[in-house]
Amino acid sequence: MISISEPRNLLGIDTDAAHHILMAAGIGITPMLSIARYLDLHGRDFTLHYFARSHEEAAFIGLLEEKCPQKLHTHLGIPRAEHEPIIRAALADAPTGSHVYLCGPEGFMDTVAGIAAETFPDDRIHQEAFTAAEQPGPEGNRPFEVELEGEVYPIPADRSIVEVLQEAGCGVDTSCQEGICGTCIMTVLEGTPEHRDNVLTKTEKAAGETIAVCVSRALTDRLVLDYY
């Protein structure tokens, strides 16, 4: 018997949004293609901004031009240093209640997310990371304890929470081991986590109620956790 989980979608569509702004660069158009198709089929209001080196290198450009030409805004052959004013203009006139979705190279996503954060609440900015956050070496870690279901587990500086819990036989699921998929997220009952993942939102990290135990650690001497 093989056990599988439900699909986990980190770039889901907010169906209550008044307007959807899709921002893609390069191969980041892949998830945006599906999102745009869904929005178009369901008559939702959206715009799609697509950055690529050239028309020839723009994946799915023919399909997008055929299916949603009125919604598509292509930005071809524009140097990355000149992206910012285009992004600002695309977000400046967003209708009230708009949500922003972004996917592409790390630098592109950082730029879009930074500009969007100036005017959009965190829960209206949607992105999915494909690269892990840079992690410090063990010398930058401190040991702490994790309590789970009444049992206490010491977490040394050179081991992750999930490594210790799995070795002890705890049923913690993992996948990427890099803090980008969200499979290992657990609930924080007590203590303050030190977030090092690329999956929780800024709001979720500030709340301190969940933690990605494959990479994140603790700012307090003990974390009391529960299964998510």
N, C-alpha and C positions, 0 to 999 in steps of 0.2 A: 504494500500500500504506500502510495506517495501522498504526502500532505502538501497542499498548496494554499496560499493565502489569496484573499481578494486582491484585484489589481489596485495599486496605489498610484493616484494621480496627483502630482505636485504642481501641475499647470492646468488646473481645472477651470472651467468657464463659470463665472458668477452669473447665473441666469437672471438675477434681479437687477443687474447693472443697466443703466439707461443707455450707455454707449460703451463700445469696446474699442480700444486703440491697440492694435497689434504692431509690435516693433520687432523686426527680424533682420539679421545680418548673416550672409553666407548660408551655410547649411542649417542655421537656426530657423530657416523657413519651414523645415520639416514638420514640427508640431503646429506651427501657425497655419499650415495648409489645411490640416484637419479642423482646427478651430474656425478658420475662415469659412470652410465649407459648411460646418454646422450652423454658424451664425447666418450665413446666406440662405440655407435651406429653411431656417426657422424665422426668416424675416426680421432678424435682429439688426440694430443699427451698429455699424462698425467701419473702421478704416484700417487699412493694412499698409504699413511703411516698410519697404523691402530695400535693404542696402546690399549691393553686390558689386563686384569688380567690373563686370560687363554683362550685357544682355546674354552673351553666349555662356557665361559662367553662372548665370542665375538659374538655379534649379527650379523646376516647375513653373517657370515664368510664362510659358505658353498656356498652360492650364489656368493659371491665375488670370491672365489677360482675357481668356475666353469666358471664365465663369464669373468673375467679379471685377470687370474693368472699371466700373464707377467707384469702387472702393479702394482700388490698388494705387499706391503712390510709389513708384520706383525711384531709387537714388543710386545711379550707376556710375562707377568710375570716380567716385568722390573720395579724396584722401581722408583717412580716419581723423586727422586733425581738424577737418572741416565738418564733421558730423554734428558737433554740438549745436550750432545755430539751427540746423534743420530739425533736430530733435526738439529743441525748445519751441520752435514754431509749431511743430506737430502737436505738442502738448498744451500750448498756450490757450488755444481756443476750444479746449475740450468741454463738452456740455456738462452741466452739473450731474453728478452721479456716475461719471465715467470711470472705467477700470482700465489699467494698462497691463499688457502682457508682453514679455520680452524674452527673446532667446537668440543666442549667437555667441561669438567669441567673448571671453571673459572681460576684455577691455571695453567692448561695446556694451555689454550688460551693465558694467559698473557705471558707465557714462549715463545710460538711460535711467538706471535706478537712482543715481544721484540727482539727476534733474527732476525726475518724477517725485522724489521725496520732498522736494521744495514746496510742492503744492498738493500732492496726493497723500491721503492717509496710508499707512503701511498696509492695511488690509485691502487696499485697492490696487496694489502693485503685485503682479504675479510673475514669478520667474522660477526656472528650474536649473540648478547648477549641474554641470557635467564634469567639473573638476573639483577636487577636494581643496579645502582651505589649507594653507601651509601650516604645518604643525611644528612646534618647538621640539627639540630633542629631550630625552629623559632628564638631562641636567636642569631643565627649566621646570620640571614637575615637582610636586610635593606629595608625600604619601597622605592618605586619608582613609576613612572607613565608610563602607556602605552597609546599611541595614536593609534587609529584604525579608519580609515575612517572619520577623523576630530573630533572624540569624544575622550576625555581624561578620563582614568580610573585609580584611585589611587589603587596601589597594596600594601596592608599592609604586614608586615613582616610575619604574620602567615597564609597568603593565597597565592595560586598560581595564575599565570596569567590566566590560563584556568578557574579556579573557578570563578574569578571576571568577565571574559568576558562572560562565559555561563550564569551567574546569571543576567547579563545585557541584555541577549537575543541575543548575537552575535553568529553567526553560526560557531562555532569552533568544529570540530570533535575530539573526543578522544576515546581511547580504553584502553590501559594498565594503564594509569595514573602513570607510573613509569619511563618513558623515555627510553623504549626499543623497541617500535613498530613503531614509526615515524608517527602515524596517526595525531598528533596535530601539526606537524611542520608548522611554519609560516615564512614569509619573513620579514627580518629586513631591513627597509629603512633608519633608523637613530638610533644612539646609539650603545652601546657595550653590547652584551649579556654575561652573566655569565653561561657558559654551564655546566650542571650537568647531562646530559643524557648519555646513552650508545648506541645511535643510529647514531648520526652524526660522520663522520670520522674526523681525526685530521685536514685534509685539510679544510673540511667544517667548523669546529669550528674556525680555524685560520682565515678563510675568514670573519666570522661574519655576513654572509648574511642570515642565517636561524637560527631558534631557536625552540626547543621542549618546548612548553609553559606549559606542565604539570608539569615540574620540574625545568627548568632553570629560571634564574632571570636576573637582569641587574647590570652592573658595573657602568653605568651612571644613572643620575637622571630620564631620560626618554628614552623609546624605542618607535620608530614609526614603527608599524607593518602593514603588509598587508597579505591577505589570500594567501597561497602558490599555 
